[in-house]
Amino acid sequence: MSKAIKAGLGYVIGNYMLKGLSFLTIPIFTHLLTPSDYGTFNTFTASESICMVLLGLAIHSSYKNAKYKYGDMDGKNLFDNYVSTTMLLLYFMVAIFIAVFLLFSGVFENILGLERRCIYLLVPCCFGYAVICCFNAYVGLQYKFQKYLLVAATNAVSSIALSIILIKTFFASSAYMGRILGATLPVFLVGLVISIGFIKKARPCNYRSFLNWGIRYSLPIVPHGLSQTILSQFDRVMIYRMIGTAQAGIYSFSYTIYTIYHVTLQSLDNAWGPWFYEKRHSDDLESIKKTSTIYISLMALFNAVLILISPEIVRLLAPSSYHDAVYSVMPVVGAGFFVFLYNIPASVEYYYEKTKFIALGTVSAALLNIVLNFIFITKYGYIAAAYTTLVTYVLYFTFHYILAYRIEGKSLFDTKKILLISLLVFFVIFAGRLFIDALFVRWAIAATLCFLLLFFEERSFGFIKKKLRKLQVCKRN
């Protein structure tokens, strides 16, 4: 448990430092890019997220199970060979995507609303992120968060620096293109280096058996991952196409604030996933139930605080042309809690290799979200997309929770407490919207929740108490 906690904290602290760098550059990019440019770039990133799932075939999702399946085959550890073989699969998918984009580039221009040169850049960008996903899954199994952060830092710093240089020089008249190219080149090079490193470390082998099992496991995750991407990204594409680039840019900025929470949940999930596998493999169900309740409670309190102070973050980070984002940011951040909550029961589904059922639930949620967006964006504008996203994620979590219960035959988690915690998040969203112009009231509630968060953390883990004891020992010595 201490190993998982240390890794989780390492992921969180490191990712916050990286995102802190990104947040420091937000004022730079909101001044270098018009809302229209910002909307175009976010449309590219939304398209990249969708294409990356297809190109990568979600093969990284098989690594946790592959570790136990191939970690000891006739006395040999073939897990590294399995990972190396999956890199060849990604190279093959790159060749297919290049051919498809060359043949049907006009079709993709009409669907995505992007220029042809932007569409071509999707291939190297998707390849880089697909390889990095595999790398993150690989090092996460060993709790080696330092390697994960090194790769993430290299990509982030290179992307920001190159984007600014390109916007200020070669792409001054088309700033969005400088931002897109600046984000694409570093991730492609990082992915290429990592994939070659995997192949050098262990020779690809057993192509038929490895890829047969890996693709059968991961292929249902493709519609699942695609639907997840649609849930998180496609509302921006719909706003872009149905209303305009400026509104898409303002709504996308709401997700910039949501990123604060999303980084935390992704960071901790890198430690939660391997830890859950270990505990479930050893049938330590009591630890799973107790720890998951503490985990959910802490993340709910953090989410609630972020909802309440989000209007001030919007006004601090962006010029007045983006300030309308305060009306969509609260439900978007609130939806983030249910994105986090989904990962709790999903661990059960992945453990039992029930990936087909995972895909069914997520595809259904994505279709529902598209329908709701089509109805309510037309009627109420882009802010409606924030509330349809919240509703969809609540149903999304509920479905997967029921599914995990059916697979396991019982609940590994405390259902009553999860329900009460979820109601708290809903109450905070309502209170935040009601007192959106009453800064003192919102911050007073946020301060109270911060105190509860700190109290609950110290009672459960006592990180601050342990740190103070270490400092006292150092002073005595």
C-alpha positions as CSV (number, residue, x, y, z in Angstrom):
1,M,0.0,0.0,0.0
2,S,2.8,2.4,0.9
3,K,4.4,1.7,-2.5
4,A,1.2,2.6,-4.3
5,I,0.6,5.7,-2.2
6,K,4.2,6.9,-2.9
7,A,3.7,6.3,-6.6
8,G,0.3,8.0,-6.6
9,L,1.7,11.1,-4.8
10,G,4.7,11.1,-7.2
11,Y,2.3,11.1,-10.2
12,V,0.2,13.8,-8.7
13,I,3.0,16.2,-7.7
14,G,4.9,15.6,-10.9
15,N,1.9,16.1,-13.1
16,Y,0.9,19.2,-11.2
17,M,4.3,20.7,-11.8
18,L,3.9,19.9,-15.5
19,K,0.4,21.3,-15.7
20,G,1.5,24.2,-13.7
21,L,3.9,24.9,-16.6
22,S,0.9,24.6,-18.9
23,F,-1.2,26.9,-16.8
24,L,1.6,29.5,-16.7
25,T,1.5,29.5,-20.5
26,I,-2.3,29.8,-20.8
27,P,-2.2,33.6,-20.7
28,I,0.5,33.5,-23.4
29,F,-1.6,31.3,-25.7
30,T,-4.9,33.1,-25.1
31,H,-3.1,36.3,-26.2
32,L,-1.3,34.6,-29.1
33,L,-4.4,32.8,-30.3
34,T,-7.8,34.3,-31.0
35,P,-10.8,32.4,-29.7
36,S,-11.2,31.1,-33.3
37,D,-7.6,29.9,-33.4
38,Y,-8.1,28.4,-29.9
39,G,-11.2,26.6,-31.1
40,T,-9.4,25.2,-34.2
41,F,-6.6,23.9,-32.1
42,N,-9.0,22.2,-29.7
43,T,-10.8,20.7,-32.6
44,F,-7.5,19.2,-33.7
45,T,-6.8,17.8,-30.2
46,A,-10.4,16.4,-30.1
47,S,-9.9,14.7,-33.5
48,E,-6.4,13.4,-32.4
49,S,-8.0,11.9,-29.3
50,I,-10.5,10.0,-31.4
51,C,-7.9,8.9,-34.1
52,M,-5.4,7.8,-31.4
53,V,-7.8,5.3,-30.0
54,L,-8.3,3.8,-33.5
55,L,-4.6,3.8,-34.4
56,G,-3.4,2.4,-31.0
57,L,-6.2,-0.2,-30.9
58,A,-6.1,0.4,-27.1
59,I,-3.4,-2.2,-26.9
60,H,-1.9,-0.6,-23.8
61,S,-5.1,-1.7,-21.9
62,S,-3.9,-5.3,-22.1
63,Y,-0.6,-4.8,-20.3
64,K,-1.9,-5.3,-16.7
65,N,-3.4,-8.7,-17.6
66,A,-0.5,-9.6,-19.9
67,K,1.9,-9.1,-16.9
68,Y,0.2,-11.9,-15.1
69,K,-0.4,-14.0,-18.2
70,Y,3.1,-13.8,-19.7
71,G,5.1,-13.0,-16.6
72,D,5.8,-16.7,-16.0
73,M,5.4,-19.0,-19.0
74,D,7.3,-22.2,-18.5
75,G,9.7,-20.4,-16.2
76,K,10.3,-17.5,-18.6
77,N,9.2,-13.9,-18.4
78,L,7.9,-13.0,-21.8
79,F,6.1,-9.8,-20.8
80,D,8.7,-7.5,-22.3
81,N,8.6,-9.6,-25.5
82,Y,4.9,-9.1,-25.6
83,V,5.3,-5.3,-25.2
84,S,7.9,-5.2,-27.9
85,T,5.6,-7.1,-30.3
86,T,2.8,-4.6,-29.7
87,M,5.1,-1.9,-31.0
88,L,5.2,-3.6,-34.4
89,L,1.4,-3.6,-34.4
90,L,1.5,0.2,-33.9
91,Y,3.9,0.6,-36.9
92,F,1.5,-1.5,-39.0
93,M,-1.4,0.7,-38.0
94,V,0.5,3.9,-38.9
95,A,0.9,2.5,-42.5
96,I,-2.8,1.9,-42.7
97,F,-3.7,5.4,-41.4
98,I,-1.4,7.0,-43.9
99,A,-3.0,5.2,-46.8
100,V,-6.5,6.0,-45.6
101,F,-5.8,9.7,-45.1
102,L,-4.2,10.0,-48.5
103,L,-7.1,8.4,-50.2
104,F,-9.9,10.0,-48.3
105,S,-8.5,13.3,-47.1
106,G,-11.4,15.3,-48.7
107,V,-13.9,13.3,-46.8
108,F,-12.1,13.9,-43.5
109,E,-11.9,17.6,-44.2
110,N,-15.7,17.7,-44.4
111,I,-16.3,15.6,-41.3
112,L,-13.8,17.3,-39.0
113,G,-13.8,20.8,-40.4
114,L,-10.0,20.9,-40.5
115,E,-7.6,21.8,-43.3
116,R,-5.9,18.9,-45.2
117,R,-2.5,19.7,-43.7
118,C,-3.9,19.4,-40.2
119,I,-5.5,16.1,-41.1
120,Y,-2.1,14.7,-42.2
121,L,-0.5,15.8,-39.0
122,L,-3.0,13.6,-37.1
123,V,-1.0,10.4,-38.0
124,P,2.4,11.3,-36.4
125,C,0.6,12.9,-33.4
126,C,-1.6,9.8,-32.8
127,F,1.3,7.4,-33.2
128,G,3.3,9.4,-30.6
129,Y,0.5,9.4,-28.0
130,A,-0.3,5.7,-28.6
131,V,3.3,4.8,-27.8
132,I,3.3,7.0,-24.8
133,C,0.1,5.4,-23.5
134,C,1.9,2.0,-23.8
135,F,4.9,3.4,-22.0
136,N,2.8,4.8,-19.2
137,A,1.0,1.5,-18.7
138,Y,4.3,-0.3,-18.7
139,V,6.1,1.8,-16.1
140,G,2.9,2.1,-14.0
141,L,2.9,-1.6,-13.4
142,Q,6.3,-1.2,-11.7
143,Y,5.3,2.1,-9.9
144,K,8.1,3.8,-11.7
145,F,6.5,7.2,-11.8
146,Q,9.9,9.0,-12.3
147,K,10.2,7.5,-15.9
148,Y,6.6,8.5,-16.6
149,L,7.3,12.1,-15.5
150,L,10.5,12.3,-17.5
151,V,8.7,11.5,-20.7
152,A,5.8,13.7,-19.9
153,A,8.1,16.7,-19.0
154,T,10.1,16.3,-22.2
155,N,7.0,16.3,-24.3
156,A,5.3,19.2,-22.5
157,V,8.3,21.6,-22.4
158,S,9.2,20.8,-26.1
159,S,5.6,21.3,-27.2
160,I,5.2,24.7,-25.5
161,A,8.6,26.1,-26.5
162,L,8.2,24.9,-30.2
163,S,4.7,26.2,-30.4
164,I,5.6,29.7,-29.2
165,I,8.6,29.8,-31.6
166,L,6.5,28.7,-34.6
167,I,3.6,31.1,-33.9
168,K,6.0,34.1,-33.5
169,T,8.0,33.2,-36.7
170,F,6.8,31.0,-39.5
171,F,3.1,31.0,-38.6
172,A,2.3,34.5,-37.5
173,S,-0.6,34.7,-39.9
174,S,-2.0,31.3,-39.0
175,A,-1.2,31.0,-35.3
176,Y,-3.4,27.8,-34.9
177,M,-1.1,26.0,-37.4
178,G,2.0,26.9,-35.3
179,R,0.3,25.6,-32.2
180,I,-0.7,22.3,-33.9
181,L,2.7,21.7,-35.5
182,G,4.4,22.6,-32.2
183,A,2.3,20.0,-30.4
184,T,2.8,17.3,-33.0
185,L,6.6,17.1,-33.7
186,P,7.8,16.6,-30.0
187,V,5.2,13.8,-29.3
188,F,6.1,12.0,-32.5
189,L,9.8,12.0,-31.8
190,V,9.3,10.9,-28.2
191,G,7.1,8.1,-29.3
192,L,9.5,7.0,-32.0
193,V,12.4,6.8,-29.5
194,I,10.4,4.9,-26.9
195,S,9.1,2.3,-29.4
196,I,12.6,1.6,-30.7
197,G,13.8,1.3,-27.1
198,F,11.1,-1.4,-26.4
199,I,12.1,-3.4,-29.5
200,K,15.8,-3.2,-28.5
201,K,15.1,-4.3,-24.9
202,A,13.3,-7.5,-25.9
203,R,13.0,-9.2,-29.3
204,P,9.4,-9.3,-30.7
205,C,8.3,-13.0,-30.9
206,N,5.2,-15.3,-30.8
207,Y,3.5,-12.8,-33.1
208,R,0.4,-14.9,-33.7
209,S,-0.3,-15.9,-30.1
210,F,0.7,-12.5,-28.6
211,L,-1.3,-10.4,-31.0
212,N,-4.2,-12.9,-31.1
213,W,-4.7,-12.6,-27.4
214,G,-3.8,-8.9,-27.2
215,I,-6.1,-7.8,-30.0
216,R,-9.0,-9.9,-28.7
217,Y,-8.6,-8.3,-25.3
218,S,-8.1,-4.8,-26.5
219,L,-10.3,-4.6,-29.6
220,P,-13.5,-4.1,-27.5
221,I,-11.7,-1.3,-25.7
222,V,-11.5,0.6,-29.1
223,P,-15.2,1.4,-29.2
224,H,-15.0,2.0,-25.5
225,G,-12.0,4.3,-25.8
226,L,-13.6,6.0,-28.8
227,S,-16.8,6.5,-26.9
228,Q,-14.9,7.9,-23.9
229,T,-13.2,10.4,-26.3
230,I,-16.5,11.3,-27.7
231,L,-17.9,11.9,-24.2
232,S,-14.9,14.1,-23.3
233,Q,-14.2,15.8,-26.7
234,F,-17.1,15.6,-29.2
235,D,-19.2,18.2,-27.5
236,R,-16.5,20.8,-28.5
237,V,-16.6,19.5,-32.1
238,M,-20.4,19.8,-32.2
239,I,-20.3,23.4,-30.8
240,Y,-17.6,24.2,-33.4
241,R,-19.7,22.9,-36.2
242,M,-23.2,24.0,-34.9
243,I,-22.5,27.4,-33.4
244,G,-19.0,28.7,-34.2
245,T,-15.3,28.7,-33.5
246,A,-15.4,31.4,-30.8
247,Q,-18.0,29.6,-28.7
248,A,-16.0,26.4,-29.1
249,G,-13.0,28.2,-27.9
250,I,-14.8,29.6,-24.8
251,Y,-16.3,26.2,-24.0
252,S,-12.9,24.5,-24.5
253,F,-11.4,26.9,-22.0
254,S,-13.8,25.4,-19.4
255,Y,-12.0,22.1,-19.9
256,T,-8.8,23.8,-19.1
257,I,-10.0,24.3,-15.5
258,Y,-11.4,20.7,-15.5
259,T,-7.8,19.6,-16.4
260,I,-6.8,20.5,-12.8
261,Y,-9.0,17.7,-11.6
262,H,-8.5,15.3,-14.5
263,V,-4.7,15.4,-14.0
264,T,-5.2,14.3,-10.4
265,L,-7.6,11.5,-11.2
266,Q,-5.3,10.2,-14.0
267,S,-2.3,10.4,-11.8
268,L,-3.8,8.5,-9.0
269,D,-5.4,5.9,-11.3
270,N,-1.8,5.0,-12.5
271,A,-1.3,3.7,-8.9
272,W,-4.8,2.6,-8.2
273,G,-5.0,0.2,-11.2
274,P,-1.9,-1.9,-10.4
275,W,-2.8,-1.8,-6.6
276,F,-6.3,-3.1,-7.2
277,Y,-5.0,-5.9,-9.4
278,E,-2.6,-7.0,-6.7
279,K,-5.3,-6.9,-4.0
280,R,-8.0,-8.6,-6.1
281,H,-5.4,-11.3,-7.1
282,S,-4.8,-12.0,-3.5
283,D,-8.5,-11.8,-2.5
284,D,-7.9,-8.9,0.0
285,L,-11.4,-7.6,-0.5
286,E,-11.6,-5.8,2.9
287,S,-8.6,-3.5,1.9
288,I,-10.3,-2.8,-1.5
289,K,-13.6,-1.7,0.2
290,K,-12.0,0.4,2.9
291,T,-9.4,2.1,0.7
292,S,-11.8,2.8,-2.1
293,T,-14.2,4.7,0.3
294,I,-11.3,6.9,1.6
295,Y,-10.1,7.5,-2.0
296,I,-13.6,8.5,-3.3
297,S,-14.2,10.8,-0.3
298,L,-11.0,12.7,-0.7
299,M,-11.5,13.1,-4.5
300,A,-15.1,14.3,-3.9
301,L,-14.0,17.0,-1.5
302,F,-11.3,18.1,-3.8
303,N,-13.7,18.3,-6.7
304,A,-16.2,20.3,-4.6
305,V,-13.5,22.9,-3.7
306,L,-12.5,23.3,-7.3
307,I,-16.1,23.8,-8.4
308,L,-16.6,26.6,-5.9
309,I,-13.4,28.6,-6.8
310,S,-13.5,27.9,-10.6
311,P,-15.0,31.3,-11.6
312,E,-12.0,33.1,-10.1
313,I,-9.6,30.7,-11.8
314,V,-11.3,31.5,-15.2
315,R,-11.0,35.3,-14.6
316,L,-7.4,35.0,-13.4
317,L,-6.1,32.9,-16.3
318,A,-7.8,34.5,-19.3
319,P,-8.8,37.8,-20.8
320,S,-12.4,39.1,-20.7
321,S,-13.3,37.5,-24.0
322,Y,-13.1,34.1,-22.3
323,H,-15.0,35.0,-19.1
324,D,-18.3,33.6,-20.2
325,A,-16.7,30.2,-19.5
326,V,-17.7,30.7,-15.8
327,Y,-21.2,29.5,-16.6
328,S,-20.1,26.1,-18.1
329,V,-17.1,25.3,-15.9
330,M,-19.0,24.2,-12.8
331,P,-21.0,21.3,-14.3
332,V,-17.9,20.4,-16.4
333,V,-15.7,20.0,-13.3
334,G,-18.6,18.3,-11.5
335,A,-18.8,15.8,-14.4
336,G,-15.1,15.1,-13.7
337,F,-16.0,13.5,-10.4
338,F,-18.1,10.9,-12.2
339,V,-15.3,10.3,-14.7
340,F,-13.1,9.5,-11.7
341,L,-15.8,7.4,-10.1
342,Y,-16.2,5.2,-13.2
343,N,-12.6,4.0,-12.8
344,I,-13.5,2.3,-9.5
345,P,-15.9,-0.3,-10.8
346,A,-14.1,-0.4,-14.2
347,S,-11.1,-2.1,-12.4
348,V,-13.3,-5.1,-11.8
349,E,-14.3,-5.4,-15.5
350,Y,-10.8,-5.1,-16.7
351,Y,-9.6,-7.7,-14.1
352,Y,-12.0,-10.3,-15.4
353,E,-11.3,-9.4,-19.1
354,K,-15.0,-8.4,-19.7
355,T,-14.0,-5.8,-22.2
356,K,-17.0,-6.4,-24.5
357,F,-19.4,-5.3,-21.7
358,I,-17.2,-2.3,-21.0
359,A,-17.6,-1.2,-24.6
360,L,-21.4,-1.7,-24.6
361,G,-21.9,0.7,-21.7
362,T,-19.5,3.4,-23.0
363,V,-20.9,3.3,-26.5
364,S,-24.4,3.7,-25.2
365,A,-23.3,6.7,-23.1
366,A,-21.6,8.3,-26.0
367,L,-24.6,8.0,-28.3
368,L,-26.8,9.4,-25.5
369,N,-24.5,12.4,-25.1
370,I,-24.5,13.1,-28.9
371,V,-28.3,13.0,-28.9
372,L,-28.6,15.3,-25.9
373,N,-26.1,17.7,-27.3
374,F,-27.9,17.9,-30.6
375,I,-31.2,18.7,-28.9
376,F,-30.0,21.1,-26.2
377,I,-27.1,22.9,-27.9
378,T,-29.4,24.0,-30.7
379,K,-32.0,25.2,-28.1
380,Y,-29.9,26.6,-25.3
381,G,-26.5,27.3,-26.7
382,Y,-23.0,25.9,-25.8
383,I,-23.6,26.0,-22.0
384,A,-26.1,23.2,-22.3
385,A,-23.3,20.9,-23.4
386,A,-21.8,21.2,-19.9
387,Y,-25.0,19.9,-18.3
388,T,-25.6,17.1,-20.8
389,T,-22.1,16.0,-20.1
390,L,-22.8,15.9,-16.4
391,V,-26.0,13.9,-16.8
392,T,-24.3,11.5,-19.3
393,Y,-21.3,10.8,-16.9
394,V,-23.7,10.1,-14.0
395,L,-25.5,7.4,-16.1
396,Y,-22.2,6.2,-17.4
397,F,-20.9,5.5,-13.9
398,T,-24.1,3.9,-12.8
399,F,-24.1,1.5,-15.7
400,H,-20.6,0.3,-15.1
401,Y,-21.2,0.1,-11.3
402,I,-24.1,-2.3,-11.9
403,L,-22.1,-4.2,-14.5
404,A,-19.2,-4.7,-12.0
405,Y,-21.7,-5.9,-9.4
406,R,-23.0,-8.5,-11.9
407,I,-19.5,-9.7,-12.9
408,E,-18.3,-10.0,-9.3
409,G,-21.5,-11.3,-7.9
410,K,-21.4,-8.7,-5.1
411,S,-20.2,-5.1,-4.6
412,L,-16.5,-4.7,-3.6
413,F,-17.3,-1.1,-2.7
414,D,-19.6,0.8,-0.2
415,T,-22.6,1.7,-2.3
416,K,-24.4,3.8,0.4
417,K,-21.4,6.0,1.0
418,I,-20.8,6.4,-2.7
419,L,-24.4,7.6,-3.1
420,L,-24.1,10.1,-0.2
421,I,-20.8,11.4,-1.6
422,S,-22.3,11.9,-5.1
423,L,-25.2,13.9,-3.6
424,L,-22.6,16.2,-1.9
425,V,-21.1,16.9,-5.3
426,F,-24.5,17.7,-6.8
427,F,-25.3,20.1,-3.9
428,V,-22.0,21.9,-4.5
429,I,-22.7,22.4,-8.2
430,F,-26.1,23.8,-7.3
431,A,-24.7,26.1,-4.6
432,G,-21.8,27.3,-6.8
433,R,-24.2,28.2,-9.6
434,L,-26.6,29.9,-7.2
435,F,-23.9,32.0,-5.6
436,I,-21.8,32.5,-8.7
437,D,-21.7,36.3,-8.1
438,A,-21.3,35.9,-4.3
439,L,-17.5,35.3,-3.9
440,F,-17.5,35.4,-0.1
441,V,-20.2,32.7,0.2
442,R,-18.6,30.4,-2.3
443,W,-15.1,30.8,-0.8
444,A,-16.5,30.3,2.8
445,I,-18.0,27.0,1.7
446,A,-14.8,26.1,-0.1
447,A,-12.7,26.9,3.1
448,T,-15.0,24.6,5.2
449,L,-14.5,21.8,2.7
450,C,-10.7,22.3,2.6
451,F,-10.7,21.9,6.4
452,L,-12.7,18.7,6.0
453,L,-10.4,17.5,3.3
454,L,-7.3,18.1,5.5
455,F,-9.0,16.5,8.5
456,F,-10.0,13.4,6.6
457,E,-6.6,13.0,5.0
458,E,-4.8,13.2,8.3
459,R,-7.2,10.8,9.9
460,S,-6.8,8.3,7.0
461,F,-3.2,8.7,6.1
462,G,-1.5,11.4,8.2
463,F,1.0,12.6,5.6
464,I,1.5,16.0,7.3
465,K,1.8,14.4,10.8
466,K,4.4,12.0,9.5
467,K,6.4,14.8,7.8
468,L,6.4,16.8,11.0
469,R,7.7,13.9,13.0
470,K,10.5,13.4,10.5
471,L,11.5,17.0,10.7
472,Q,11.5,16.8,14.6
473,V,13.8,13.7,14.4
474,C,16.1,15.5,12.0
475,K,16.4,18.5,14.3
476,R,17.2,16.3,17.3
477,N,19.9,14.6,15.4
